[in-house]
């Protein structure tokens, strides 16, 4: 995961497993669950989600999606321990 600061906020580059990529691209999957220890997201952050595969070796496919963080759930409510 790489994080870049810009005048407009942060841009976060991250891997997105090939099995979820199309669901995110089509809008079927509109959320992501990450531990805050990985990255503290903020509403307004831009995510560059790069498709990543384990098949035939390990690596990026070259496909990417640009996303904007609109909401961040925090806290130990509803079974989340962090």
ROFI-215414 format. One record per residue (C-alpha): residue number from 1; x, y, z. Coordinates in nm, 3 decimals. Each point is the difference from the previous one (the first is absolute). Layout:
BEGIN
n:NUM | px:X | py:Y | pz:Z $
...
***
This chain:
BEGIN
n:1 | px:0.000 | py:0.000 | pz:0.000 $
n:2 | px:0.136 | py:0.340 | pz:-0.098 $
n:3 | px:-0.136 | py:0.334 | pz:0.122 $
n:4 | px:0.055 | py:0.330 | pz:-0.181 $
n:5 | px:-0.089 | py:0.341 | pz:0.141 $
n:6 | px:-0.142 | py:0.254 | pz:-0.245 $
n:7 | px:-0.139 | py:0.350 | pz:0.031 $
n:8 | px:-0.348 | py:-0.153 | pz:-0.018 $
n:9 | px:0.053 | py:-0.276 | pz:0.261 $
n:10 | px:0.152 | py:-0.347 | pz:-0.012 $
n:11 | px:0.029 | py:-0.254 | pz:-0.278 $
n:12 | px:0.039 | py:-0.358 | pz:0.120 $
n:13 | px:0.119 | py:-0.273 | pz:-0.235 $
n:14 | px:-0.098 | py:-0.350 | pz:0.107 $
n:15 | px:-0.040 | py:-0.357 | pz:-0.126 $
n:16 | px:-0.345 | py:-0.135 | pz:-0.082 $
n:17 | px:-0.022 | py:-0.375 | pz:-0.045 $
n:18 | px:-0.116 | py:-0.114 | pz:-0.343 $
n:19 | px:-0.300 | py:-0.184 | pz:0.152 $
n:20 | px:-0.146 | py:0.332 | pz:0.128 $
n:21 | px:0.116 | py:0.234 | pz:-0.277 $
n:22 | px:-0.297 | py:-0.034 | pz:-0.237 $
n:23 | px:-0.254 | py:0.031 | pz:0.285 $
n:24 | px:0.160 | py:0.328 | pz:0.105 $
n:25 | px:0.023 | py:0.119 | pz:-0.361 $
n:26 | px:-0.371 | py:-0.067 | pz:-0.067 $
n:27 | px:-0.110 | py:0.152 | pz:0.332 $
n:28 | px:-0.124 | py:-0.327 | pz:0.149 $
n:29 | px:0.260 | py:0.021 | pz:0.281 $
n:30 | px:-0.001 | py:0.352 | pz:0.147 $
n:31 | px:0.195 | py:-0.051 | pz:0.320 $
n:32 | px:0.339 | py:-0.115 | pz:0.123 $
n:33 | px:0.091 | py:-0.125 | pz:0.345 $
n:34 | px:0.354 | py:0.074 | pz:0.112 $
n:35 | px:0.171 | py:0.003 | pz:0.336 $
n:36 | px:0.086 | py:0.354 | pz:0.100 $
n:37 | px:0.355 | py:-0.112 | pz:0.066 $
n:38 | px:0.044 | py:-0.043 | pz:-0.378 $
n:39 | px:-0.111 | py:0.351 | pz:-0.086 $
n:40 | px:-0.216 | py:0.261 | pz:0.165 $
n:41 | px:-0.243 | py:0.096 | pz:-0.276 $
n:42 | px:-0.182 | py:0.332 | pz:0.000 $
n:43 | px:-0.314 | py:0.098 | pz:-0.189 $
n:44 | px:0.113 | py:0.172 | pz:-0.318 $
n:45 | px:0.311 | py:-0.215 | pz:-0.053 $
n:46 | px:0.047 | py:-0.129 | pz:-0.354 $
n:47 | px:0.086 | py:-0.367 | pz:-0.043 $
n:48 | px:0.180 | py:-0.143 | pz:-0.300 $
n:49 | px:-0.107 | py:-0.366 | pz:0.017 $
n:50 | px:0.238 | py:-0.211 | pz:-0.209 $
n:51 | px:-0.118 | py:-0.347 | pz:-0.100 $
n:52 | px:0.230 | py:-0.267 | pz:0.145 $
n:53 | px:0.009 | py:-0.371 | pz:-0.079 $
n:54 | px:0.167 | py:-0.308 | pz:0.143 $
n:55 | px:-0.070 | py:-0.218 | pz:-0.306 $
n:56 | px:0.296 | py:-0.086 | pz:-0.221 $
n:57 | px:0.237 | py:0.170 | pz:0.238 $
n:58 | px:-0.062 | py:0.307 | pz:0.205 $
n:59 | px:-0.053 | py:0.348 | pz:-0.133 $
n:60 | px:-0.206 | py:0.288 | pz:-0.125 $
n:61 | px:-0.218 | py:-0.042 | pz:-0.308 $
n:62 | px:0.026 | py:0.366 | pz:-0.104 $
n:63 | px:-0.370 | py:0.074 | pz:0.063 $
n:64 | px:-0.090 | py:0.270 | pz:0.250 $
n:65 | px:-0.299 | py:0.185 | pz:0.139 $
n:66 | px:-0.011 | py:0.348 | pz:0.154 $
n:67 | px:-0.224 | py:0.022 | pz:0.309 $
n:68 | px:-0.088 | py:0.268 | pz:0.256 $
n:69 | px:-0.043 | py:-0.082 | pz:0.370 $
n:70 | px:-0.342 | py:0.130 | pz:0.105 $
n:71 | px:-0.036 | py:-0.148 | pz:0.349 $
n:72 | px:0.229 | py:-0.157 | pz:0.260 $
n:73 | px:-0.140 | py:-0.226 | pz:0.273 $
n:74 | px:0.208 | py:0.007 | pz:0.320 $
n:75 | px:-0.040 | py:-0.153 | pz:0.341 $
n:76 | px:-0.071 | py:-0.321 | pz:0.187 $
n:77 | px:-0.373 | py:-0.007 | pz:-0.080 $
n:78 | px:-0.173 | py:-0.293 | pz:-0.171 $
n:79 | px:0.274 | py:-0.257 | pz:0.058 $
n:80 | px:0.296 | py:0.204 | pz:-0.118 $
n:81 | px:0.280 | py:-0.031 | pz:0.256 $
n:82 | px:0.180 | py:0.316 | pz:-0.115 $
***
